[in-house]
């Protein structure tokens, strides 16, 4: 997607075109360093006379000075300006990732190279879907009847609703994997998967007719636990949480 970000950054002064002076003639070569931006110092040591260099204290290394500074920018050549920048967000970014927009930071004084604008991604959580890397996770609650008879449910995905067929006898805690329905890779190579955990809702209260129906099922042994190999593996996995 694209987002608009409003920032305050330094931009060339419109009154002096970034010179910092009222006119070109007001910019002079620094008399201290003669335009070099550095000055030399002679020091004596046990090894003899040595020469060292440092940044010119009068022009701060620029090699020139402003004799008649611009009243708007105070001679810096820069003013603060509030601007809106359009940022392209690539698919698959994660919380904490940093995007770099070259040259969109502060302007450098005297026509130097602009700095960069760094964008830090803050991801808003989704109420239905949780993320772990490129994989997504969600839960789907179904009724006892749907678990027994099988059903078709709609699963929320980042591409919209996805139909999922559940087999008769689906157990609570069963996990379905929808391959390729996760987040796209930020580098553009494939997508993660979406894992759907099925939870069976047990009603807390039954009316007389419903209770009699369940009792008839119990009487003929339909509700007695008879897990197959896959069911046992699921129950053993769930038992690890206790």
N, C-alpha and C positions, 0 to 999 in steps of 0.2 A: 504494500500500500504506500501511499504518500501522506506525510504529515507536515503541517506548517508549524514552525517553531519561531517564536518571537524572541530576539536576543538584543542586547545592547553591546555594541562593539565600536572600536575606534575606526574612524574613516577620515580620508583627507579633507582638510578644512576647505569649504567651498569659497571662502573669501580670498584665500591666498594660494589656492590650488595645491596645498600641501607643502609649500615652500617654508612656511613659518614666518615669512617676511612680507612686508607690504608690496615690494617689487623685487625683481631680480638683482637690482643694484644694491639692495640692502643685505645681500648675502655676500660675505667677504671670506677670503682665505684666512684661516686662523694664523695669527702672527706668532703664536707660541711654537706650533709644530710645523708651520709652513705647509699646511695641507696634508701632512702625512698621517695625522691622527695619533701619532705616538711621539714620545719624547725620550731622549737618551739621558742617562745619568751615569756619571763617572764616580766610582767608589774605589777606595784603596783597601787592599787586603794583604795577607801574607804572601799571596801569589803575585802581587803587583797591582797595577791599575787595571780595573775591570769596568766594562761598559754594560749597562742594563737598560732595557726599554720598558716603558709603561704607557698606559693610555693617557693621552693629553688631558690635563685637568680643566683646560679652558673650553675646549670644544667637545669633550667626552668622546673622543675618537672619531668624530665626523669629519674633521679636517677643515671645517668652515664654521663661521659664527654669524648670527643674525644681529645686525646693528639696529634695525628698526622693526621689532617683532609685530606680527599681526595681532590686532586687538581681540579678535574672536578666539583664536587658539592659543594666545600667549606665547607664540614663537615655536610651539611644538610641531605645528603643521597638521595636527590631528584634533578631531572633535568627537565626542561620544554621540552615537546615533542609534536610535531604536529601529530595527529592521526585522522583517519577516522572511524566513528562509524556508524553502520547500525541501523536505528531506525524503528521499526514497528509501523505504524500509524493505529489504529483501525478505522473501519468504523463508521461514524457518528460524528466524532470530530467537535467541533465548534471553531470559532475564539476566542483566549484568553485562551483556555483550556491548562492545563499543564500536561505533561507526565513525569513520574519519572523512570529513569533507575538506578536501585540499583547497587552501586559499580562501576559505570562508570565515577565518578567524579575524583577529585584529589586523588592521593595516599597519605596515611598518612605516616609521618616519622617513621623510625625504625620498619617497618612492621605492623603498626596499620591498623585500618579498613578504607577502601577507602570511600570517599564521594560519593554522588549521582550526576547524570547528569540530570538536569531539562530541558525539551524541551517545549517551549511555541509555541502553534499552531498559525500561521498566515494564515488565509483563503483568497485566491485570489477570488475576485468576478467574477461571470459569467455574460457575456453580455446579455444572454437570460433569465436566470432563477435567481430569487431572493429568498433568504432564510429567514425564520423566525422560529427559533427553528428547528423542524423536518419537518415543512411544507414548500413547495416550491410554487412559484408564477411566472406565465409568462403571456404574452399577445399574441394573434393571430389575425392578421389583415386579413379580408376577404373582397371580393367585394360585392357590392350591389346585384348583380345577385345571388351570392352564398348565401347571407343572405335570399333572397326571395325564392329561389328554394331549398335550403338545399345543403349540400356538405359534402365531407369527407376531413379532413385536417390532417396533420402530426404534432404532438406536440413533441417538444424536451423534453426528460426526461433523468435522469442520467443512465437509462438502454438502451438508444437509442431512435429512433423515435417511437412514439405511435400513431396509427390511432384513430381518433375521428370523429364520425358521428354527424353532426349538422343538426337539424330538419329544415324544411322550415319555414321561418318567424323568424329566429333567430335575436334577437335585439342586437344592439350595447350596450356593457356593461354587457351582459349576462355572467355568470360565470359557468363553468363546473368543477366538482370535480372528479379527477381521484384518487380513493381510493387506498392507499398503494403505490403510485408512488412518495412519498416524500423521505426524508432522513431516513436511518436506525437509530435506537436508538443506542447510543454509548454503552449502557448496553446490547444490543442484544435483546430487547423486542419490536418487531413490527417496523413499519415504519410510517412516516407521510404521508400526502396527497399532491397532486399537484393540484393547483387551476389555471384554465385557463380562462382568461378574454378575451371575444371576442369583437373586435373592427371592425366596418363596415366602410370601406373607401368610401367616397363620391367623385367622380371625380369633379375637379374644372372646367373643360372645356369639352364640348361635341361637336362632329361634327354634321352636319345637320341631318344626318340619325338617330343618337342616340337620339338627342333632340326630333325629331318627334316621336320616339318610346316611350319616356318617356311621352310626351304630350298625346299620345293615351291612355297610362295607366292612366294618370290623368283624362282624359275625361270620362273614364268609372268608376272612383271612386276607382281604385285599390290602389292608393297611399294615400288615405285619412286615417288619424290616426283612428284606431278602437281597442285600447288596451284591452286585456282581463285582468283577475284578476292578473295573473302572471306578465304581462307587467306593470300593474300599480304599483305593489310592487317593481319592478325593477326601474321604473322611480322615485318613492318616495325615494328609497335608494340612487340613483344617485343625487337627488336634495339636499341631506344633505351636499354635498360638496360645496354648494353655499350659 
